Amino acid sequence: MNRKTLRTAIALMTIFTAVVHAVVLNADLGKLDPLFTLNGVGWAVLLAAFLSGEAIKAQFEKRQMSPTAYTTFSVILHLAYMGFAIATIVAFFAFNGPSYNTATLGYITKAVEALLVVALYLHLQLD
């Protein structure tokens, strides 16, 4: 996969999981759940930072900053993004207890988040 394909896949998977957490689950509950809402907002913030990466890289180059500075920023962003996804997956199973008797949407969302971690790792390798 090339960088553009990975960026598109990462964006689509993030939008999916953000909408599930911020909209679908809140609608299903019939009220605003703070954890689901904050999770959705977290996904949106990470996606905005990720998509602005090219503009940030241009600013680093414009100011003639060390290429290491942008590389460090990129690594931290990717690790934070992957950590957020892993934390969301772990929280899903921790909050649902040992029975794991939850809706299919939960498992689909966790599979998408696991794929997101893989896509972010691959994107980081190309960066």
C-alpha positions, 0 to 999 in steps of 0.5 A: 500500500502507498501513503495516500491509500493508507491515509485514506483508509486511516481517515475512513476507519477513524470517521467510522469509529468516531461516528459510532461512538459519538452518534450511534451509541448515544442515540441507542442509549437515548442520552449523551453518555460522556465516555462515548461522546469524549471517545468520539471527540478524541477520534476527531481530534486525532484525525485532524492532527493526522490529516494536518501532518503534511501542512505541519511538515511544510511549516517545519521545512519552511522554518528550516527546522531539523528533519528530526523534529518533524520525525519526532512529531510524527512518531509521537502522533502515530503512537498516540493514535495507536495507543488511543485505539488500543485503549478503546479496545481494552476498555470495551472488553473491560467494561463488558466483563468476562461474558463479552455478550455485546452487540455485533456493532461493538465487535465490528468497531473493535475489528476496525480499530484493530485494523486502524492500529495496523494501518497506522503502524504501516503508515509510520513505516512509510513516513 
